[in-house]
Amino acid sequence: MAGRTVSGDRMRIIAGPEECILYFNGGIRQPLQPLAFGTEHCPTVTVEGHMGPIIIIAVSAGGLSPLRRIIAALPATCAASVLIVSHVGPNPSILPAILGMGGNLPVSHGEDGEPVEAGHVYVAPPDRHTYLDRGRIHLDHGAKVHHTRPAAGPLFISAAEVYGDHVLGIVLGGYGADGAEGSAIKEHGGVAIVQAPDEAEQPAMPWAAILADYPDACLPVEKIAAGVALFCAGDRP
């Protein structure tokens, strides 16, 4: 396989149409054919009634267009729960409405204590950090992380601790270093992907993740969207 491996083979930067992306298989990351987040490998996890994988996306400035492409690619049969953190600060957010217009899944701001459902997209509400705890969303007004609230770091860490190798974390473009906590996802057996920095309008967040030495792959948004869609498609195993 082509590609460049750095830091003891902990991260593989994948480029070119012949390359593959990674998939879950009992927590083991393996290469397959192109766009290989195949549904037959979709893990099943039962946590207080919730079944299915967890996808977490961190995004900031310049990342709206890539984010819309990824959400629009998710099929109505998506078996995953998707959680998004965008750096909106305390400002009113219409991101759920924007994403809902072009996608196949319901999109809403997460509410404190709300059960997590498969086939639903949850957006972190303004000025609140989002956490996952045993199948439910929890919000708080804790200290800013990387100078922002909401921040993706708390969600990445809490999801990794609860769902382990059933978590897929994605860092898209934006300012700052939020999302570098995706190392927690790797430490708990999950998969972490970043948008290719040379494609991102604001590459600081992808670069911060790369410099933290944790991503499994750097991919263009086209491959992220197509691969995640295949990963989520079909009936739950």
Contacts in CASP RR format, 6 or more apart in sequence:
PFRMAT RR
TARGET T0000
AUTHOR 0000-0000-0000
METHOD contacts of the structure
MODEL  1
MAGRTVSGDRMRIIAGPEECILYFNGGIRQPLQPLAFGTEHCPTVTVEGH
MGPIIIIAVSAGGLSPLRRIIAALPATCAASVLIVSHVGPNPSILPAILG
MGGNLPVSHGEDGEPVEAGHVYVAPPDRHTYLDRGRIHLDHGAKVHHTRP
AAGPLFISAAEVYGDHVLGIVLGGYGADGAEGSAIKEHGGVAIVQAPDEA
EQPAMPWAAILADYPDACLPVEKIAAGVALFCAGDRP
1 19 0 8 1.000
1 20 0 8 1.000
1 31 0 8 1.000
2 15 0 8 1.000
2 16 0 8 1.000
2 18 0 8 1.000
2 19 0 8 1.000
3 12 0 8 1.000
3 13 0 8 1.000
3 14 0 8 1.000
3 15 0 8 1.000
3 19 0 8 1.000
4 12 0 8 1.000
4 13 0 8 1.000
5 11 0 8 1.000
5 12 0 8 1.000
5 13 0 8 1.000
6 13 0 8 1.000
6 213 0 8 1.000
7 213 0 8 1.000
10 186 0 8 1.000
10 213 0 8 1.000
10 214 0 8 1.000
11 210 0 8 1.000
11 213 0 8 1.000
11 214 0 8 1.000
11 215 0 8 1.000
11 216 0 8 1.000
11 217 0 8 1.000
12 216 0 8 1.000
12 217 0 8 1.000
13 217 0 8 1.000
13 218 0 8 1.000
14 20 0 8 1.000
14 21 0 8 1.000
14 217 0 8 1.000
14 218 0 8 1.000
14 219 0 8 1.000
14 223 0 8 1.000
15 196 0 8 1.000
17 34 0 8 1.000
18 34 0 8 1.000
19 34 0 8 1.000
20 31 0 8 1.000
20 32 0 8 1.000
20 33 0 8 1.000
20 34 0 8 1.000
20 35 0 8 1.000
20 36 0 8 1.000
21 32 0 8 1.000
21 34 0 8 1.000
21 35 0 8 1.000
21 36 0 8 1.000
21 37 0 8 1.000
21 193 0 8 1.000
21 217 0 8 1.000
21 219 0 8 1.000
21 223 0 8 1.000
21 224 0 8 1.000
21 227 0 8 1.000
22 29 0 8 1.000
22 30 0 8 1.000
22 31 0 8 1.000
22 36 0 8 1.000
22 37 0 8 1.000
22 191 0 8 1.000
22 193 0 8 1.000
22 216 0 8 1.000
22 217 0 8 1.000
23 29 0 8 1.000
23 30 0 8 1.000
23 32 0 8 1.000
23 36 0 8 1.000
23 37 0 8 1.000
23 38 0 8 1.000
23 41 0 8 1.000
23 191 0 8 1.000
23 231 0 8 1.000
24 37 0 8 1.000
24 41 0 8 1.000
24 42 0 8 1.000
24 43 0 8 1.000
24 53 0 8 1.000
24 165 0 8 1.000
24 166 0 8 1.000
24 168 0 8 1.000
24 190 0 8 1.000
24 191 0 8 1.000
24 231 0 8 1.000
25 41 0 8 1.000
25 43 0 8 1.000
26 43 0 8 1.000
26 165 0 8 1.000
27 43 0 8 1.000
27 165 0 8 1.000
27 189 0 8 1.000
27 190 0 8 1.000
29 190 0 8 1.000
29 191 0 8 1.000
29 216 0 8 1.000
32 38 0 8 1.000
35 223 0 8 1.000
35 226 0 8 1.000
35 227 0 8 1.000
35 230 0 8 1.000
36 227 0 8 1.000
36 230 0 8 1.000
37 227 0 8 1.000
37 228 0 8 1.000
37 229 0 8 1.000
37 230 0 8 1.000
37 231 0 8 1.000
37 232 0 8 1.000
38 227 0 8 1.000
38 230 0 8 1.000
38 231 0 8 1.000
38 233 0 8 1.000
39 79 0 8 1.000
39 230 0 8 1.000
39 231 0 8 1.000
39 232 0 8 1.000
39 233 0 8 1.000
39 234 0 8 1.000
39 237 0 8 1.000
40 237 0 8 1.000
41 231 0 8 1.000
42 52 0 8 1.000
42 53 0 8 1.000
42 79 0 8 1.000
42 80 0 8 1.000
42 231 0 8 1.000
42 232 0 8 1.000
42 236 0 8 1.000
42 237 0 8 1.000
43 52 0 8 1.000
43 53 0 8 1.000
43 165 0 8 1.000
43 166 0 8 1.000
44 51 0 8 1.000
44 52 0 8 1.000
44 236 0 8 1.000
44 237 0 8 1.000
45 51 0 8 1.000
45 52 0 8 1.000
45 53 0 8 1.000
45 163 0 8 1.000
45 166 0 8 1.000
47 134 0 8 1.000
47 135 0 8 1.000
47 162 0 8 1.000
47 163 0 8 1.000
48 134 0 8 1.000
48 135 0 8 1.000
48 136 0 8 1.000
49 135 0 8 1.000
50 81 0 8 1.000
50 115 0 8 1.000
50 116 0 8 1.000
50 117 0 8 1.000
50 118 0 8 1.000
50 135 0 8 1.000
51 79 0 8 1.000
51 118 0 8 1.000
51 236 0 8 1.000
52 79 0 8 1.000
52 80 0 8 1.000
52 81 0 8 1.000
52 118 0 8 1.000
52 166 0 8 1.000
52 236 0 8 1.000
53 79 0 8 1.000
53 80 0 8 1.000
53 81 0 8 1.000
53 166 0 8 1.000
53 167 0 8 1.000
53 168 0 8 1.000
53 231 0 8 1.000
53 232 0 8 1.000
54 80 0 8 1.000
54 81 0 8 1.000
54 83 0 8 1.000
54 116 0 8 1.000
54 132 0 8 1.000
54 159 0 8 1.000
54 163 0 8 1.000
54 166 0 8 1.000
54 167 0 8 1.000
54 168 0 8 1.000
55 80 0 8 1.000
55 81 0 8 1.000
55 82 0 8 1.000
55 83 0 8 1.000
55 167 0 8 1.000
55 168 0 8 1.000
55 169 0 8 1.000
55 170 0 8 1.000
55 228 0 8 1.000
55 232 0 8 1.000
56 82 0 8 1.000
56 83 0 8 1.000
56 84 0 8 1.000
56 85 0 8 1.000
56 152 0 8 1.000
56 155 0 8 1.000
56 156 0 8 1.000
56 159 0 8 1.000
56 167 0 8 1.000
56 168 0 8 1.000
56 169 0 8 1.000
56 170 0 8 1.000
56 185 0 8 1.000
57 67 0 8 1.000
57 70 0 8 1.000
57 82 0 8 1.000
57 83 0 8 1.000
57 84 0 8 1.000
57 85 0 8 1.000
57 169 0 8 1.000
57 170 0 8 1.000
57 171 0 8 1.000
57 172 0 8 1.000
58 85 0 8 1.000
58 152 0 8 1.000
58 153 0 8 1.000
58 156 0 8 1.000
58 169 0 8 1.000
58 170 0 8 1.000
58 171 0 8 1.000
58 172 0 8 1.000
58 178 0 8 1.000
58 179 0 8 1.000
58 205 0 8 1.000
59 66 0 8 1.000
59 67 0 8 1.000
59 84 0 8 1.000
59 85 0 8 1.000
59 86 0 8 1.000
59 87 0 8 1.000
59 172 0 8 1.000
59 173 0 8 1.000
59 174 0 8 1.000
60 86 0 8 1.000
60 87 0 8 1.000
60 148 0 8 1.000
60 172 0 8 1.000
60 173 0 8 1.000
60 174 0 8 1.000
60 175 0 8 1.000
60 176 0 8 1.000
60 178 0 8 1.000
60 202 0 8 1.000
60 205 0 8 1.000
61 87 0 8 1.000
61 173 0 8 1.000
61 174 0 8 1.000
61 175 0 8 1.000
61 201 0 8 1.000
61 202 0 8 1.000
62 173 0 8 1.000
62 174 0 8 1.000
62 200 0 8 1.000
62 201 0 8 1.000
62 202 0 8 1.000
63 172 0 8 1.000
63 173 0 8 1.000
63 174 0 8 1.000
63 200 0 8 1.000
63 201 0 8 1.000
63 202 0 8 1.000
64 98 0 8 1.000
66 172 0 8 1.000
66 173 0 8 1.000
66 195 0 8 1.000
66 200 0 8 1.000
66 221 0 8 1.000
66 224 0 8 1.000
67 84 0 8 1.000
67 86 0 8 1.000
67 99 0 8 1.000
67 172 0 8 1.000
68 98 0 8 1.000
68 99 0 8 1.000
68 102 0 8 1.000
69 221 0 8 1.000
69 222 0 8 1.000
69 225 0 8 1.000
70 170 0 8 1.000
70 221 0 8 1.000
70 224 0 8 1.000
70 225 0 8 1.000
70 228 0 8 1.000
71 82 0 8 1.000
71 99 0 8 1.000
71 100 0 8 1.000
71 102 0 8 1.000
71 103 0 8 1.000
71 105 0 8 1.000
71 107 0 8 1.000
71 121 0 8 1.000
72 102 0 8 1.000
72 103 0 8 1.000
72 104 0 8 1.000
72 225 0 8 1.000
73 225 0 8 1.000
73 226 0 8 1.000
73 228 0 8 1.000
73 229 0 8 1.000
74 80 0 8 1.000
74 82 0 8 1.000
74 103 0 8 1.000
74 104 0 8 1.000
74 105 0 8 1.000
74 119 0 8 1.000
74 121 0 8 1.000
74 228 0 8 1.000
74 229 0 8 1.000
74 232 0 8 1.000
75 104 0 8 1.000
75 229 0 8 1.000
75 232 0 8 1.000
75 233 0 8 1.000
75 234 0 8 1.000
76 104 0 8 1.000
76 105 0 8 1.000
77 232 0 8 1.000
77 233 0 8 1.000
77 234 0 8 1.000
77 235 0 8 1.000
78 104 0 8 1.000
78 105 0 8 1.000
78 118 0 8 1.000
78 119 0 8 1.000
78 232 0 8 1.000
78 233 0 8 1.000
79 118 0 8 1.000
79 119 0 8 1.000
79 232 0 8 1.000
79 233 0 8 1.000
79 234 0 8 1.000
79 235 0 8 1.000
79 236 0 8 1.000
80 118 0 8 1.000
80 119 0 8 1.000
80 168 0 8 1.000
80 231 0 8 1.000
80 232 0 8 1.000
81 116 0 8 1.000
81 117 0 8 1.000
81 118 0 8 1.000
81 119 0 8 1.000
81 120 0 8 1.000
81 122 0 8 1.000
82 105 0 8 1.000
82 119 0 8 1.000
82 120 0 8 1.000
82 121 0 8 1.000
82 122 0 8 1.000
83 116 0 8 1.000
83 121 0 8 1.000
83 122 0 8 1.000
83 123 0 8 1.000
83 124 0 8 1.000
83 130 0 8 1.000
83 132 0 8 1.000
83 137 0 8 1.000
83 155 0 8 1.000
83 159 0 8 1.000
84 95 0 8 1.000
84 99 0 8 1.000
84 121 0 8 1.000
84 122 0 8 1.000
84 123 0 8 1.000
84 124 0 8 1.000
85 123 0 8 1.000
85 124 0 8 1.000
85 130 0 8 1.000
85 150 0 8 1.000
85 151 0 8 1.000
85 152 0 8 1.000
85 153 0 8 1.000
85 155 0 8 1.000
85 178 0 8 1.000
86 93 0 8 1.000
86 95 0 8 1.000
86 123 0 8 1.000
86 124 0 8 1.000
86 150 0 8 1.000
87 148 0 8 1.000
87 150 0 8 1.000
87 151 0 8 1.000
87 174 0 8 1.000
87 175 0 8 1.000
87 178 0 8 1.000
88 95 0 8 1.000
88 126 0 8 1.000
88 150 0 8 1.000
89 126 0 8 1.000
89 127 0 8 1.000
89 148 0 8 1.000
89 149 0 8 1.000
89 150 0 8 1.000
90 126 0 8 1.000
90 127 0 8 1.000
90 149 0 8 1.000
91 126 0 8 1.000
92 126 0 8 1.000
93 109 0 8 1.000
93 123 0 8 1.000
93 125 0 8 1.000
93 126 0 8 1.000
95 123 0 8 1.000
96 107 0 8 1.000
96 108 0 8 1.000
96 109 0 8 1.000
96 121 0 8 1.000
96 123 0 8 1.000
97 107 0 8 1.000
99 107 0 8 1.000
99 121 0 8 1.000
99 123 0 8 1.000
100 106 0 8 1.000
100 107 0 8 1.000
100 121 0 8 1.000
105 119 0 8 1.000
105 120 0 8 1.000
105 121 0 8 1.000
106 119 0 8 1.000
106 120 0 8 1.000
106 121 0 8 1.000
107 120 0 8 1.000
107 121 0 8 1.000
107 122 0 8 1.000
107 123 0 8 1.000
108 120 0 8 1.000
108 121 0 8 1.000
108 122 0 8 1.000
108 123 0 8 1.000
109 122 0 8 1.000
109 123 0 8 1.000
109 124 0 8 1.000
109 125 0 8 1.000
110 122 0 8 1.000
110 123 0 8 1.000
110 124 0 8 1.000
110 125 0 8 1.000
110 130 0 8 1.000
110 137 0 8 1.000
110 139 0 8 1.000
111 125 0 8 1.000
111 137 0 8 1.000
111 139 0 8 1.000
112 137 0 8 1.000
112 138 0 8 1.000
112 139 0 8 1.000
113 136 0 8 1.000
113 137 0 8 1.000
113 138 0 8 1.000
113 139 0 8 1.000
114 122 0 8 1.000
114 136 0 8 1.000
114 137 0 8 1.000
115 135 0 8 1.000
115 136 0 8 1.000
115 137 0 8 1.000
116 122 0 8 1.000
116 132 0 8 1.000
116 135 0 8 1.000
116 136 0 8 1.000
116 137 0 8 1.000
118 236 0 8 1.000
119 232 0 8 1.000
122 130 0 8 1.000
122 137 0 8 1.000
124 130 0 8 1.000
124 150 0 8 1.000
124 155 0 8 1.000
125 139 0 8 1.000
125 150 0 8 1.000
126 150 0 8 1.000
127 141 0 8 1.000
127 149 0 8 1.000
127 150 0 8 1.000
128 139 0 8 1.000
128 140 0 8 1.000
128 141 0 8 1.000
128 149 0 8 1.000
128 150 0 8 1.000
129 139 0 8 1.000
129 140 0 8 1.000
129 141 0 8 1.000
129 142 0 8 1.000
129 145 0 8 1.000
129 149 0 8 1.000
129 150 0 8 1.000
129 151 0 8 1.000
129 154 0 8 1.000
129 155 0 8 1.000
130 137 0 8 1.000
130 138 0 8 1.000
130 139 0 8 1.000
130 150 0 8 1.000
130 154 0 8 1.000
130 155 0 8 1.000
131 137 0 8 1.000
131 138 0 8 1.000
131 139 0 8 1.000
131 140 0 8 1.000
131 154 0 8 1.000
131 155 0 8 1.000
131 158 0 8 1.000
132 138 0 8 1.000
132 155 0 8 1.000
132 158 0 8 1.000
132 159 0 8 1.000
132 162 0 8 1.000
132 163 0 8 1.000
133 158 0 8 1.000
133 162 0 8 1.000
134 162 0 8 1.000
135 162 0 8 1.000
141 149 0 8 1.000
142 149 0 8 1.000
143 149 0 8 1.000
144 151 0 8 1.000
145 151 0 8 1.000
145 153 0 8 1.000
145 154 0 8 1.000
145 178 0 8 1.000
146 153 0 8 1.000
146 176 0 8 1.000
146 177 0 8 1.000
146 178 0 8 1.000
146 179 0 8 1.000
147 176 0 8 1.000
148 178 0 8 1.000
151 178 0 8 1.000
151 179 0 8 1.000
152 171 0 8 1.000
152 178 0 8 1.000
152 179 0 8 1.000
152 181 0 8 1.000
153 178 0 8 1.000
153 179 0 8 1.000
153 180 0 8 1.000
153 181 0 8 1.000
153 182 0 8 1.000
154 181 0 8 1.000
156 169 0 8 1.000
156 179 0 8 1.000
156 181 0 8 1.000
156 182 0 8 1.000
156 184 0 8 1.000
156 185 0 8 1.000
157 181 0 8 1.000
157 182 0 8 1.000
157 184 0 8 1.000
159 167 0 8 1.000
159 185 0 8 1.000
160 167 0 8 1.000
160 182 0 8 1.000
160 184 0 8 1.000
160 185 0 8 1.000
160 187 0 8 1.000
160 188 0 8 1.000
160 189 0 8 1.000
160 190 0 8 1.000
161 184 0 8 1.000
161 188 0 8 1.000
163 188 0 8 1.000
164 185 0 8 1.000
164 188 0 8 1.000
164 189 0 8 1.000
164 190 0 8 1.000
165 188 0 8 1.000
165 189 0 8 1.000
165 190 0 8 1.000
166 190 0 8 1.000
167 185 0 8 1.000
167 188 0 8 1.000
167 189 0 8 1.000
167 190 0 8 1.000
167 191 0 8 1.000
168 185 0 8 1.000
168 190 0 8 1.000
168 191 0 8 1.000
168 192 0 8 1.000
168 193 0 8 1.000
168 228 0 8 1.000
168 231 0 8 1.000
169 182 0 8 1.000
169 185 0 8 1.000
169 190 0 8 1.000
169 191 0 8 1.000
169 192 0 8 1.000
169 193 0 8 1.000
170 192 0 8 1.000
170 193 0 8 1.000
170 194 0 8 1.000
170 195 0 8 1.000
170 224 0 8 1.000
170 228 0 8 1.000
171 179 0 8 1.000
171 182 0 8 1.000
171 192 0 8 1.000
171 193 0 8 1.000
171 194 0 8 1.000
171 195 0 8 1.000
171 205 0 8 1.000
171 206 0 8 1.000
171 209 0 8 1.000
171 215 0 8 1.000
172 194 0 8 1.000
172 195 0 8 1.000
172 200 0 8 1.000
172 205 0 8 1.000
172 206 0 8 1.000
172 221 0 8 1.000
173 195 0 8 1.000
173 200 0 8 1.000
173 201 0 8 1.000
173 202 0 8 1.000
173 203 0 8 1.000
173 204 0 8 1.000
173 205 0 8 1.000
173 206 0 8 1.000
174 200 0 8 1.000
174 201 0 8 1.000
174 202 0 8 1.000
174 203 0 8 1.000
174 204 0 8 1.000
174 205 0 8 1.000
174 206 0 8 1.000
175 202 0 8 1.000
175 204 0 8 1.000
175 205 0 8 1.000
176 204 0 8 1.000
176 205 0 8 1.000
176 208 0 8 1.000
177 204 0 8 1.000
177 205 0 8 1.000
177 208 0 8 1.000
178 205 0 8 1.000
178 208 0 8 1.000
179 205 0 8 1.000
179 208 0 8 1.000
179 209 0 8 1.000
180 208 0 8 1.000
180 209 0 8 1.000
180 211 0 8 1.000
180 212 0 8 1.000
180 214 0 8 1.000
182 192 0 8 1.000
182 209 0 8 1.000
182 212 0 8 1.000
182 214 0 8 1.000
183 192 0 8 1.000
183 212 0 8 1.000
183 213 0 8 1.000
183 214 0 8 1.000
185 191 0 8 1.000
185 192 0 8 1.000
185 214 0 8 1.000
186 192 0 8 1.000
186 214 0 8 1.000
186 216 0 8 1.000
191 216 0 8 1.000
192 209 0 8 1.000
192 214 0 8 1.000
192 215 0 8 1.000
192 216 0 8 1.000
193 215 0 8 1.000
193 216 0 8 1.000
193 217 0 8 1.000
193 218 0 8 1.000
193 219 0 8 1.000
193 224 0 8 1.000
194 205 0 8 1.000
194 206 0 8 1.000
194 209 0 8 1.000
194 210 0 8 1.000
194 215 0 8 1.000
194 217 0 8 1.000
194 218 0 8 1.000
194 219 0 8 1.000
195 206 0 8 1.000
195 218 0 8 1.000
195 219 0 8 1.000
195 220 0 8 1.000
195 221 0 8 1.000
195 224 0 8 1.000
196 206 0 8 1.000
196 218 0 8 1.000
196 219 0 8 1.000
196 220 0 8 1.000
197 203 0 8 1.000
197 206 0 8 1.000
197 207 0 8 1.000
197 210 0 8 1.000
197 218 0 8 1.000
199 220 0 8 1.000
199 221 0 8 1.000
200 206 0 8 1.000
206 218 0 8 1.000
209 215 0 8 1.000
210 218 0 8 1.000
END
